[in-house]
Structure formats: structure tokens, C-alpha cells
Amino acid sequence: MPKTKVFFTIILFSFFSIVTSSAQNKLLENKLSEIDSIMYTHQGGIAIPIIDSLLKTNISIHNSLVLKAYKIEALVQVNKQQSALNLSNEILKNPNLKGSPLIRTYIERALLYELATEIKESHRALDFVRDYYINSKIVKDELYGEYLYRLSSLYRMEGLNDKGIIYAKKAVEFGRQHHYENVEATGILLLGVMTPNMNITEQIRLRKKAIKLWKKSSNYNHIYPTCFAIARYYNDLNKTQISKKYLDSGFYFSKKIKDLPNHYTLAGAYGLKVEIFEKEGNLKEALNNQKLATDNIMKSHAIRFEHQVSEANAKFNYEKESLKNDTLEQSLASEREKKNNLLIGLIVLVILLSILVLLSMNLSKKRKEIKTQSETINNKNIDLTEALDKNKLLLRELNHRVNNNLALILSLVKFQYYEIDNPKYKDKFLSLEHRIKTIAAAHEQLLYSKGNIEGEDYDVQEYLSKITNALIDISTKNVQLNLETNNINLNIDTMLPIGILINELMSNSLKHAVFNDELFISIQITLQQSNITIIYNDSGADFKETKNSKSLGVSIINSMVKQLKGTIQRVKSEYTISLQLKNSKKENG
């Protein structure tokens, strides 16, 4: 029996807890709906105490942020801009701020920065709202309409009325389509302010239209200043009675709001009544209304001073709290840094000790391995030295045999030359002899005489001088040679084709060039990185032979140029030849 009572007690307690929680949630929903209605009618002064009382209760983080976003809007409505900015800075640090409360906060920040003429910051806040609504999954609600007229107002402040009018029209259309009376009415007012050269009659019409929309939502806070504006327009048109009518309407609607009216606006309305009564000669009423205007101005100054004091205190407290938080954060960061440094130091110490142990364990083993490897390397070095000496000996023997073979071939060519009587064939054997001598000279000078094994770079001037001087010596013509190689050194793979190329060009000049007393031949060779340029010309006026691209000399020249990946161009008796280094360190680099 006792167990049954306990069970029923638990069930009963759970039931009452659920009912109580449901009732609390319902009550909070009703309060949020009430706050939304109050804010819609622009009565932030009434909303703030309700919001503060709810924030003291046990509510969820989401609902707390919803209330704080409403409070920011309410603080802006009662001209407590600094307090609103402080609160917005506070809740924007909360990662749970999402959806409508987040967008409401950024819209109000845009207004705050607009009022402070911080245009860039205001645009930055509105850009955030714009980017939020770009997402197609986000429904464009009334806050989007507020974004449209807020951006229109900002462009107006910048003097960009053309852009402002575009967004005012968008606000009007968006409000009309979705039945957001405040959005549509605000857009209409902005159109009236920014449209150039609008006459008074059209201004009155737009404001009447706005009043009609605000009446649907009982937004008296916007209705009564607009009535006063219409009254002033009618006074300018000398329609005094209609002006009085709208003044009376404005005072009537100002009394319907539960929040404090704007005393500065009321003072302006009483001042307009003073003008009207003075025109009518009713000085008594003019004096009474002047007193009322003065009283409202005094009240406006008193409220403004109170707000200034309150805002100054709010700013001081916020900065004091920020400084305190910064100091605490710095202290915590410093403490964390010390702990992290200590932990890192310990970890590093453990790692170093472990490394030392491993090194000491492997050191003796490595020494033995190094000793063994050293002995092996020494033995291999001895073997490699012996093999290298043997290869050098073999290469010297090979070079000696090649040199002897070239000399033998050259002797055979000479014997054949002397046995032939036909001048045509004698010339061909003579050309062949020069070509073989060019190769033999390279072999003798660059390899055989120096015992070169690995390949070196050799003096181009020395090699080409030997070839050209040999050609000049056997020629019966008066020849002057200018050879400029600019101290260039080349390897044999590049040098030999160039020698053959120069031999063919010079042989061609000596054989075919037409000149009077003396033949001048110029050879200039330059090297830029891996690019070789040869400029060859002679003083011959013309060539006796016809152009024959299939002759052996031309074929050899083209073959040498192709071997060195080059090009050759001829203009009259001047050749410009571009070549590439072959098998050189520069080319490979």
C-alpha cells in the first residue's frame, strides 16, 4: 500500500509539473505577443518594463535573446541610443542568437549608426541583413520590409535620393503585397521626402495615405506627427480651418498613446497654432498656446537631459565592464599561457630525454656500422681508382688509334688527289681533305694532346684560328681575316660542328667570292647563356656559282646547324647563324 501511494504521488507531481510548465509557456507567448503589438505601435517606453520583468524570470536562452532584441528596438524608440548599442554588442557575442532576433538586432544597429552618421557601419549592418535574406529558404517577413525602408533612408542621408527612391518604392510594394501597413506607410513618407519638385498637394495626399494605413494598426505614435505636418502644409496654402482641423486631430491621437508623446513635436504644433491665432487676431489664444509650446519645449529639454545623463552612465558602465572583462581575459590568457608553456616544457623535456636514451643505445651500433662501411668504401675506392686508371689508359690508346686512323685517311686522300688530273675532282678531294683536317685538328687539339677523359671547355679562338689559317695558307688569294670569339670556351660536342661549319663557309668564300685585290672575311661569335650567334660575311660582290641547295657543302652546313638545333639566314654574302650549346652544363642547368 505505501508503494502505491508513492507511485501515485509521483504521477500527480509530474502531471502538475507539466501543466505548470505548459501554463508558463502559454503566459510567455502571450507576453511576447503583447510586446510585439506595443513595439508595432512605436511605444518602446511601455515595452521596456515588461521586457525587464520577463528577463528576471526563468526562461530559455532563445526567449531571453528574443526579449533583448525587442529591448534594443525599444531603447532606440525612446532615444537611448548608447544603451541600445551596448545591449546589441552584448547579445551579438552569443552564438545562440539566430533568426529574427539576430536580424532585428542588425536592423536596429543600422538605424543607430545612421543616427550617428556612421554611414559605413550602417551599410555593413544592412549588408548582413541582405545576405541573410538571399537564402531562398528564408521567408521574407516584415523585418525584410524594415530593411528596405531602412536602406532607403540611409541613401537619403548620403544624398543618393535616386537610389533611396528605388528602395522606398520596393518597401511600398512589399508592404502592400503582404499587408504590412507600417512598411508601406514608411515607404510612402520616404517617397514624399525624396521625390524632387513634389508640390504641396501631392505631399498632403501621400501623408493622408500613410495615416490611413497607420490607423489600421492603431499606430498613433506615427499618426499624430503626420497630422501636424499636414496642418503645416495647409497653413502654407492659407487654408487655416483645415489646418486647425488636422492640428486638433494630431492632439487627439497624441493623447491616445500610452507612452510619453514627443514634447518637441507637440511644441512645434502649439507654435503653429500660435501663428494661426495671431493671423486671426486672437491674441489670447495665441498667448495660451505660446505657453503650452514653451512648457513642452521645457519638458523636451528635461527629458533630453535625463536621457543624456542616463546614456552617459550607460556608456561609463559599459566601458568599465568592458575594461574589467578585458583585464580578466588578459589575466586568464596569461595564466593559460604559463600553464601551456610549462606543459610544453615538460613534454619537450620528456621527448629530449627519450631521444638521448635512444641515441645512446644506437650510438655504439652506428659506430660499428660506420666502421664496417668505411672499410667497405675504402676497398671500393681502391677498386674504382684502379678501374679509372685502366679506363684512362684504354681511352688514351683509343685516342692514339683514332688519331693514327685520321692521319692514314688524310694520307690516302692526298695520294688520290695527286693521282687525279681532272680539276673538278681535284677540287672535291681538296675540299674533302680540308674537312678531314678540321676533324683531325679538333681531335688532336681538344682530346688527344691533352688526354681529356671527362670533357672540358676549350678556347674557340685557338681552334678556329688553326682551321682558318690552314685554309688561308693553301689559298693563292690575298685574304684578310677578322676572327672575334670574345674569349668563348666550348666543349668538343659543340666545337666540332662549329669548326666544320666555318670550314665550309670559308672554303666557299675562297672558292667562289668575286673581289678585286683583297678578300676580307669577318667571323664574329657571341655566347648568351646557351645561345650561340655566328655572324659570317666576306667582301665578295657576288658568287660565281648558281644557288644549289643540294650541293655537299650546303648539305654539310645545314646538317651542322640542325645538329646544334639552330637556324641559318643569308643576306647576300652575310650569314647569321643561331645555335644551341650541346651537352653542356649551361644547357642542363
Secondary structure, 3 states (H helix, E strand, C coil): CHHHHHHHHHHHHHHHHHHHHHHHHHHHHHHHHHHHHHHHCCCHHHHHHHHHHHHCCCCCHHHHHHHHHHHHHHHHHCCCHHHHHHHHHHHCCCCCCCHHHHHHHHHHHHHHHHHCCCHHHHHHHHHHHHHHHHCCCCCCCHHHHHHHHHHHHHHHHHCCHHHHHHHHHHHHHHHHHHCCHHHHHHHHHHHHHHCCCCCHHHHHHHHHHHHHHHHHCCCHHHHHHHHHHHHHHHHHCCCHHHHHHHHHHHHHHHHHCCCCCCHHHHHHHHHHHHHHHHHHCCHHHHHHHHHHHHHHHHHHHHHHHHHHHHHHHHHHHHHHHHHHHHHHHHHHHHHHHHHHHHHHHHHHHHHHHHHHHHHHHHHHHHHHHHHHHHHHHHHHHHHHHHHHHHHHHHHHHHHHHHHHHHHHHHHHHHHHHHHCCCHHHHHHHHHHHHHHHHHHHHHHHHHHCCCCCCCCCEEHHHHHHHHHHHHHHHCCCCEEEEEECCCCEECHHHHHHHHHHHHHHHHHHHHHEECCCCEEEEEEEEEECCEEEEEEEECCCEECCCCCCCCHHHHHHHHHHHHCCCEEEEECCEEEEEEECCCCHHHHC
